[in-house]
C-alpha cells in the first residue's frame, strides 16, 4: 500500500508483518505463532462470547480472552472476536457489536502473516455481519452498516457502508421519507 493510502485512513502502517519460515502458506505455521493450548482456550471462550444469552457473560468471556472491554459494551449474538490475537481488540464504552460480526486482528497470507490492533472507540456501532480487518480504528460515535467490510479507519461520527466500506453521503443516509412524500403528492395531482 502507498503512503498516501495510509495517510488517508489506511491501516497498513499499524499492521506488523511476520515472515513465515518455509515454502508453505503462513497458516501452515500457525503453531509457531501461537501455542496450541492458547488457541484452544481462546476458541472455547470465543464460543461463550458468541452464544451466551447475557451480556455480562459475553463481556466476561471477552475479558478472559484479553479483549479490552469498556463499560456498557453490547456484544451481539454470534459476533466473533479474533481467535488467535483477541488481546489486540479494544472496545470503548457503550460500543455495540452487531449480530454475526467479525473482528479480525490477523491475516494469514502466502509468505507472511500480519497482526494489528483493532480499536472501536466509545459509542461506535458495528452492524450485523460486518467484518473489521486488522489495524483499523472505528472512531467515537461512528457507525458501520450491516454487511460492510472495514478495510480502513472510520472517522469519528461517520457512517460507512459497503465492500469495502466507504462514507455515506447525506442523501444516502436519508431514510427516504421526503422522497416518498414527494412521490405521493405527485400521484394526487
C-alpha positions as CSV (number, residue, x, y, z in Angstrom):
1,X,0.0,0.0,0.0
2,X,1.1,3.5,-0.7
3,X,1.9,6.1,2.0
4,X,-0.9,8.2,0.5
5,X,-3.4,5.4,1.3
6,X,-2.1,5.1,4.9
7,X,-2.3,8.9,5.3
8,X,-5.9,8.8,4.2
9,X,-7.1,6.3,6.9
10,X,-5.2,3.2,5.8
11,X,-4.4,0.6,8.3
12,X,-1.2,-0.9,6.9
13,X,1.2,1.3,8.9
14,X,-0.3,-0.2,12.1
15,X,0.0,-3.8,11.0
16,X,3.0,-5.9,11.9
17,X,4.4,-8.3,9.3
18,X,5.7,-11.7,10.4
19,X,7.5,-13.7,7.6
20,X,7.0,-17.4,7.7
21,X,9.9,-19.8,7.7
22,X,9.2,-22.2,4.9
23,X,7.7,-22.7,1.4
24,X,4.1,-23.3,2.7
25,X,1.5,-20.7,3.2
26,X,1.6,-18.9,6.5
27,X,-1.5,-20.7,8.0
28,X,0.5,-23.9,7.9
29,X,2.8,-22.5,10.5
30,X,0.2,-21.2,12.9
31,X,1.5,-23.3,15.8
32,X,4.8,-21.4,15.5
33,X,2.8,-18.1,16.0
34,X,0.6,-19.2,19.0
35,X,0.7,-22.1,21.4
36,X,-2.0,-24.7,20.6
37,X,-3.3,-24.7,24.2
38,X,-3.9,-20.9,24.0
39,X,-5.8,-21.1,20.7
40,X,-7.9,-24.0,22.1
41,X,-8.7,-22.0,25.2
42,X,-9.4,-18.9,23.1
43,X,-11.8,-21.0,20.9
44,X,-13.8,-22.1,24.0
45,X,-14.0,-18.5,25.3
46,X,-15.0,-17.2,21.8
47,X,-17.8,-19.8,21.8
48,X,-19.1,-18.5,25.1
49,X,-18.9,-14.9,23.8
50,X,-20.8,-15.8,20.7
51,X,-23.7,-17.7,22.2
52,X,-24.1,-16.7,25.8
53,X,-27.6,-15.3,26.4
54,X,-26.4,-12.5,28.8
55,X,-24.2,-9.5,28.0
56,X,-22.4,-9.9,31.4
57,X,-21.3,-13.5,30.4
58,X,-20.2,-12.3,27.0
59,X,-18.1,-9.5,28.4
60,X,-16.6,-11.8,31.0
61,X,-15.5,-14.2,28.2
62,X,-14.2,-11.3,26.1
63,X,-12.1,-10.1,29.0
64,X,-10.7,-13.6,29.7
65,X,-9.6,-13.6,26.0
66,X,-7.7,-10.4,26.7
67,X,-10.1,-8.0,24.9
68,X,-10.2,-4.6,26.5
69,X,-13.9,-4.1,27.2
70,X,-15.3,-0.7,28.2
71,X,-18.4,-0.1,30.3
72,X,-21.8,-0.9,28.7
73,X,-20.4,-2.9,25.7
74,X,-23.1,-4.9,23.9
75,X,-21.7,-7.9,22.1
76,X,-24.2,-9.3,19.7
77,X,-25.3,-13.0,19.3
78,X,-22.8,-14.9,17.1
79,X,-20.4,-12.0,16.9
80,X,-16.8,-13.3,16.7
81,X,-13.6,-11.8,18.1
82,X,-10.2,-12.9,16.7
83,X,-9.4,-16.4,18.0
84,X,-5.6,-16.0,17.6
85,X,-4.9,-12.5,18.9
86,X,-8.0,-11.3,20.7
87,X,-5.8,-9.3,23.1
88,X,-5.4,-6.8,20.2
89,X,-9.1,-5.7,20.4
90,X,-10.1,-2.7,22.3
91,X,-13.8,-1.8,22.7
92,X,-14.7,1.6,24.2
93,X,-17.6,2.4,26.4
94,X,-21.1,1.8,25.1
95,X,-19.9,0.1,21.9
96,X,-22.4,-2.1,20.1
97,X,-21.1,-5.0,18.0
98,X,-23.9,-6.5,15.9
99,X,-25.1,-10.0,15.2
100,X,-22.6,-12.3,13.5
101,X,-19.9,-9.5,13.1
102,X,-16.2,-10.5,13.0
103,X,-13.3,-8.5,14.3
104,X,-10.0,-9.8,12.9
105,X,-6.6,-9.0,14.3
106,X,-4.7,-11.2,11.9
107,X,-4.3,-12.1,8.3
108,X,-2.6,-15.3,7.1
109,X,-1.1,-14.8,3.7
110,X,1.2,-16.9,1.5
111,X,4.6,-15.7,2.7
112,X,3.7,-14.0,5.9
113,X,1.1,-13.3,8.5
114,X,0.1,-9.9,9.7
115,X,-1.3,-8.7,13.1
116,X,-2.8,-5.4,14.1
117,X,-4.8,-3.9,16.9
118,X,-8.4,-3.1,16.2
119,X,-9.9,-0.2,18.2
120,X,-13.6,0.6,18.4
121,X,-14.0,3.8,20.2
122,X,-16.8,5.0,22.6
123,X,-20.4,4.8,21.4
124,X,-19.4,3.3,18.0
125,X,-21.8,0.8,16.4
126,X,-20.8,-2.2,14.2
127,X,-23.7,-3.5,12.2
128,X,-24.7,-7.1,11.7
129,X,-22.3,-9.3,9.7
130,X,-19.7,-6.6,9.4
131,X,-16.1,-7.5,9.2
132,X,-13.3,-5.4,10.6
133,X,-9.7,-6.1,9.4
134,X,-6.5,-5.8,11.4
135,X,-5.2,-2.4,12.2
136,X,-8.4,-0.4,11.7
137,X,-9.8,2.2,14.1
138,X,-13.5,3.0,14.3
139,X,-13.9,6.5,15.7
140,X,-16.1,7.7,18.5
141,X,-19.8,7.6,17.6
142,X,-19.1,6.1,14.2
143,X,-21.4,3.6,12.6
144,X,-20.6,0.6,10.3
145,X,-23.5,-0.6,8.3
146,X,-24.5,-4.2,8.2
147,X,-22.6,-6.5,5.8
148,X,-19.7,-4.0,5.4
149,X,-16.0,-4.8,5.1
150,X,-13.9,-2.2,7.0
151,X,-10.5,-2.0,5.4
152,X,-9.5,1.4,6.6
153,X,-10.2,3.8,9.6
154,X,-13.6,5.1,10.2
155,X,-13.5,8.8,11.3
156,X,-15.5,9.8,14.5
157,X,-19.2,10.3,13.8
158,X,-19.0,8.9,10.3
159,X,-21.3,6.3,8.8
160,X,-19.7,3.8,6.4
161,X,-21.2,1.0,4.3
162,X,-20.3,-1.4,1.6
163,X,-17.5,-3.7,0.5
164,X,-15.1,-2.0,1.0
165,X,-16.8,0.3,3.5
166,X,-17.0,3.9,2.3
167,X,-18.5,7.0,4.0
168,X,-22.2,7.5,3.2
169,X,-23.4,10.9,1.8
170,X,-26.2,12.8,3.3
171,X,-28.6,11.7,0.6
172,X,-27.7,8.0,1.2
173,X,-28.3,8.5,5.0
174,X,-31.8,9.9,4.4
175,X,-34.5,7.4,5.3
176,X,-36.5,8.3,2.2
177,X,-39.5,9.8,3.9
178,X,-39.1,13.1,2.0
179,X,-38.7,11.3,-1.3
180,X,-41.8,9.2,-0.6
181,X,-43.8,12.3,0.3
182,X,-42.9,13.9,-3.0
183,X,-44.0,10.9,-4.9
184,X,-47.3,10.7,-3.0
185,X,-48.0,14.4,-3.7
186,X,-47.3,13.8,-7.4
187,X,-49.7,10.9,-7.6
188,X,-52.7,13.0,-6.4
189,X,-52.2,15.8,-9.0
